Amino acid sequence: MDRRSALLCTVALLGCWGTAANAQDTYPHRPVKLIVPFSAGGSTDLVARQLAQEMTVRTGQPFVVDNKPGAGSTIGADFVAKAPADGYTLLLGTISSHATAVGLYPKLPYDPLKDFAPITEITAIPNVIVTSPQNPRLANVRSLADLVAAAKKAPALTYASSGSGSSNHLATESFKSAAGIALNHIPYKGSGPALTDVSAGHVDLMLDVVLTSLPHIKAGRLRALGITSLRRSPLLPDVPTVAEQGYPGFEVLGWYGLFAPAGTPPAVLERLGRDFTAVLRSDRMRATLESQGGSAIASTPAEFGALIRTEIARWKKVVEQSGAKPD
């Protein structure tokens, strides 16, 4: 190769490198899809739409929510796992897609650790243990100690969930194990009908996110017995935690987080992490999360990855012990 040819090759290579670097520096330069693995209208969707709105304002490019529900959130997660690793398809993942699914689905079509690049944890939301004042079997139950005492009498109490293998099903199994009690599981197709039957006294109790139980609690249709976070919920400040009531360290939180496909360029991930952190610290985003009983977390990718590994091990054990199966 003569000197002129070598010079031309060098210029071409520098041009390619500059184009790639510029593409990452100017990210995003077209719309970004934010995949939500649940139906529109739920709590996860609400958080995603507020995030997308804030990111659109911050970056100047549309962040568009795309709902892909099904199979306990694994359809949407699998879609992102197999998407191009360019930063233009992201996932709002949850404890379902990246922790409990590992134990529930023997042939999970993606690897939660290898197929994704964690960006940040968004929030973590506790459950509340509820019963009904209208339930004659539990009319005098006003604390977890009362509930556990009632559960140790025959026949076994029943508990509702939003479906077999759902996060509140497994959360109840975790509490059942900690308390050393027997409970019979009654699965429903969603939290709405489950809470309705608990309120009417047809089913004895339920663990569900604070947001969906709160209207029933305020109306007196449900009685709150315990919060599953280590700190009390600002939405129910008078309700003690499970840990306060004789179960030190007990904590069950439903978390949300952001993911990109594995292999996404580091510069793009860094930009996403920086922008999402700023958005999570905004007053509007904090207000959205607090209205659901959570708070903004904005963890680093390393911190979020460590949480996922811990959660996978924890919930795989709960699934095995309970024999839970997905719907």
C-alpha positions in Angstrom: 0.0 0.0 0.0 1.5 3.4 -1.1 1.5 6.5 1.2 -1.5 8.1 -0.5 -3.6 4.9 -0.1 -2.6 4.5 3.5 -3.6 8.1 4.2 -7.0 7.6 2.5 -7.6 4.5 4.7 -6.7 6.4 7.8 -9.0 9.3 6.9 -11.8 6.8 6.2 -11.3 5.0 9.5 -11.3 8.3 11.4 -14.4 9.3 9.6 -16.2 6.1 10.7 -15.0 6.4 14.2 -16.2 10.0 14.3 -19.6 9.1 12.9 -20.1 6.4 15.5 -18.9 8.7 18.3 -21.1 11.5 17.1 -24.1 9.2 16.9 -23.6 8.3 20.6 -22.9 11.9 21.6 -26.2 13.0 20.0 -28.3 10.2 21.3 -31.2 10.2 21.1 -31.7 11.5 17.6 -35.0 9.7 16.9 -38.0 8.4 19.0 -37.3 5.9 21.8 -39.7 3.0 22.7 -40.3 2.3 26.3 -41.8 -1.2 26.5 -44.2 -1.9 29.4 -44.9 -5.6 29.9 -48.4 -5.0 31.3 -51.6 -3.6 30.0 -52.3 0.1 29.8 -53.9 1.7 32.8 -52.1 -0.1 35.6 -49.6 1.3 38.1 -46.6 0.2 36.0 -48.1 1.9 33.0 -48.7 5.1 35.0 -45.1 5.3 36.1 -43.9 4.6 32.5 -46.0 7.3 31.0 -44.8 9.9 33.5 -41.2 8.9 32.9 -41.7 9.0 29.1 -43.2 12.5 29.3 -40.3 13.8 31.5 -37.7 12.2 29.2 -39.3 13.7 26.1 -39.0 17.1 27.6 -35.5 16.6 28.8 -34.0 15.0 25.6 -36.2 16.7 22.9 -37.0 13.3 21.4 -40.3 11.4 21.9 -40.2 8.6 24.4 -43.2 6.5 23.5 -44.8 3.9 25.8 -45.6 0.6 24.0 -47.6 -1.9 26.1 -46.8 -5.6 25.4 -48.6 -7.6 28.2 -48.8 -11.3 28.6 -47.3 -14.4 30.3 -46.6 -12.6 33.6 -44.6 -9.8 31.9 -42.2 -12.1 30.1 -43.5 -11.4 26.6 -42.6 -7.7 26.8 -39.2 -8.5 28.5 -38.4 -11.0 25.8 -39.2 -8.5 23.1 -36.6 -6.1 24.5 -34.0 -8.8 25.1 -34.1 -9.5 21.4 -34.3 -5.9 20.2 -31.3 -4.0 18.6 -28.9 -2.9 21.2 -28.9 0.7 20.2 -30.7 2.4 23.0 -34.0 2.9 21.1 -35.9 0.1 22.7 -36.0 0.1 26.5 -37.9 -2.0 29.1 -39.6 -0.9 32.2 -39.0 -4.2 34.0 -40.3 -5.3 37.4 -39.9 -7.9 40.1 -42.0 -10.1 37.9 -40.0 -9.9 34.7 -36.5 -10.1 36.3 -36.9 -12.1 39.5 -39.9 -14.2 40.1 -40.1 -15.3 36.5 -36.9 -17.3 36.8 -38.4 -19.7 39.3 -41.9 -19.8 37.7 -40.9 -20.4 34.0 -38.5 -23.4 33.5 -38.0 -22.4 29.9 -37.8 -18.6 30.2 -36.9 -17.3 26.7 -34.4 -14.8 28.0 -31.8 -14.5 30.8 -32.5 -11.6 33.1 -28.9 -11.1 33.9 -27.1 -11.8 30.6 -29.6 -10.4 28.1 -30.1 -6.9 29.6 -28.1 -4.0 30.7 -29.5 -2.5 33.9 -29.8 1.2 33.9 -31.4 2.2 37.2 -34.0 1.1 39.8 -36.9 3.5 39.7 -38.9 2.7 42.9 -39.9 0.0 45.3 -43.5 -0.2 46.6 -44.6 -2.1 49.6 -47.7 -4.3 50.1 -50.3 -4.0 52.8 -51.9 -6.9 54.6 -55.7 -6.4 54.6 -58.8 -8.2 56.0 -62.4 -7.1 56.1 -64.3 -5.8 59.2 -67.3 -7.4 57.7 -65.7 -10.9 57.9 -67.3 -12.7 60.9 -64.3 -15.0 61.2 -61.9 -12.0 61.6 -64.1 -9.4 63.2 -61.8 -9.1 66.2 -58.5 -9.3 64.2 -56.8 -5.9 64.5 -53.1 -6.8 64.4 -50.8 -9.4 62.8 -50.6 -11.2 66.2 -54.4 -11.5 66.0 -54.3 -12.7 62.4 -51.6 -15.3 63.1 -53.5 -16.6 66.1 -56.7 -16.9 64.0 -54.8 -18.7 61.3 -53.5 -21.3 63.7 -57.1 -22.4 64.4 -58.8 -24.9 62.0 -59.9 -24.6 59.3 -57.2 -22.7 57.5 -57.8 -19.1 56.5 -58.0 -18.2 52.8 -56.0 -15.5 51.0 -56.6 -13.9 47.6 -54.1 -12.9 45.0 -54.2 -11.3 41.5 -53.2 -14.7 40.0 -51.1 -17.8 40.5 -47.4 -16.8 40.4 -48.2 -13.1 40.8 -46.0 -11.0 43.0 -48.7 -10.7 45.7 -49.2 -14.5 45.6 -45.5 -15.0 46.3 -45.4 -12.2 48.9 -48.1 -13.9 50.9 -46.3 -17.2 50.6 -43.2 -15.4 52.0 -45.2 -14.0 55.0 -46.9 -17.4 55.5 -43.5 -19.0 55.8 -42.2 -16.3 58.2 -45.3 -16.6 60.4 -45.4 -20.4 60.4 -49.0 -20.6 59.4 -51.1 -22.4 56.8 -53.2 -20.4 54.4 -55.3 -21.6 51.4 -54.7 -19.7 48.1 -57.6 -18.4 46.1 -56.2 -16.9 42.8 -58.1 -14.3 40.8 -57.7 -12.6 37.4 -56.4 -9.3 38.8 -56.4 -7.3 42.1 -59.8 -5.7 41.5 -62.0 -8.8 41.9 -59.7 -10.2 44.6 -60.1 -7.1 46.7 -63.8 -7.0 46.1 -64.2 -10.5 47.6 -61.9 -9.8 50.5 -63.9 -6.7 51.3 -67.1 -8.8 51.2 -65.6 -11.4 53.5 -65.7 -14.2 50.9 -61.9 -14.5 51.2 -60.1 -13.8 54.5 -57.1 -11.7 53.6 -54.8 -10.4 50.9 -51.4 -8.7 50.4 -51.6 -6.1 47.8 -49.9 -2.8 46.8 -50.9 0.1 49.0 -52.3 2.1 46.0 -55.0 -0.3 45.0 -56.0 -1.1 48.6 -56.0 2.5 49.9 -59.5 3.5 48.7 -61.0 0.4 50.3 -59.1 1.1 53.6 -60.2 4.7 53.7 -63.8 3.7 53.0 -63.7 1.2 55.9 -64.2 -1.8 53.7 -60.8 -3.2 54.5 -58.7 -3.1 57.6 -54.9 -2.7 57.2 -52.9 -4.9 59.5 -49.3 -4.4 58.4 -47.0 -2.8 55.8 -44.3 -5.0 54.1 -41.6 -2.4 54.0 -39.1 -1.7 56.8 -40.5 1.8 57.1 -44.1 2.8 57.5 -45.9 4.1 54.4 -46.6 7.8 54.2 -49.9 6.9 52.7 -50.8 4.8 55.8 -48.6 6.3 58.6 -50.7 4.7 61.4 -50.2 1.2 60.1 -47.2 -0.6 61.6 -44.8 -2.6 59.5 -44.7 -6.4 59.6 -41.1 -6.0 61.0 -42.4 -3.9 63.9 -44.9 -6.6 64.8 -42.5 -9.4 65.6 -40.9 -10.3 62.3 -37.6 -8.3 62.3 -36.1 -7.8 58.8 -39.2 -8.9 57.0 -39.5 -6.9 53.8 -41.3 -7.5 50.5 -41.2 -4.8 47.9 -42.5 -4.7 44.4 -39.8 -2.8 42.4 -39.6 -1.2 38.9 -36.5 -0.6 36.9 -35.1 0.4 33.5 -33.3 -1.9 31.2 -31.7 -1.8 27.8 -30.7 -4.9 25.7 -27.3 -6.3 26.5 -24.6 -4.8 24.2 -26.0 -1.3 24.2 -23.0 1.1 23.8 -21.6 2.3 27.1 -21.9 6.0 26.1 -25.6 5.5 25.4 -26.1 3.7 28.7 -24.3 6.5 30.5 -26.5 9.1 28.8 -29.6 7.2 29.8 -28.5 6.8 33.3 -27.7 10.5 33.7 -31.0 11.6 32.1 -33.2 9.1 34.0 -31.5 10.0 37.3 -32.3 13.7 36.7 -35.9 12.9 35.8 -36.4 10.7 38.9 -35.2 13.6 41.1 -37.7 16.0 39.6 -40.7 17.2 41.7 -43.3 15.8 39.2 -41.7 12.3 39.1 -41.3 12.2 42.9 -45.0 13.1 43.3 -46.1 10.4 40.9 -44.1 7.7 42.8 -45.2 8.9 46.2 -48.8 8.8 45.2 -48.3 5.1 44.7 -46.6 4.5 48.0 -43.1 4.5 46.7 -40.2 6.9 46.4 -37.6 7.7 43.8 -34.5 5.5 44.0 -32.2 6.2 41.0 -29.6 3.6 41.8 -26.5 2.9 39.8 -26.4 0.1 37.2 -24.1 -1.9 39.6 -26.4 -1.4 42.5 -29.4 -2.4 40.5 -27.7 -5.5 39.1 -26.8 -6.6 42.6 -30.4 -6.2 43.7 -31.6 -8.4 40.7 -29.2 -11.2 41.6 -30.4 -11.2 45.2 -34.0 -11.1 44.2 -33.7 -14.0 41.8 -32.2 -16.2 44.5 -34.8 -15.2 47.0 -37.9 -15.7 44.9 -36.7 -18.8 43.3 -36.6 -20.4 46.8 -40.1 -19.1 47.6 -41.4 -20.6 44.3 -39.8 -23.9 45.0 -41.1 -24.1 48.6 -44.6 -23.0 47.7 -45.0 -25.0 44.5 -46.3 -21.9 42.7 -47.1 -22.1 39.0 -47.8 -19.3 36.6 -51.3 -18.8 35.2 
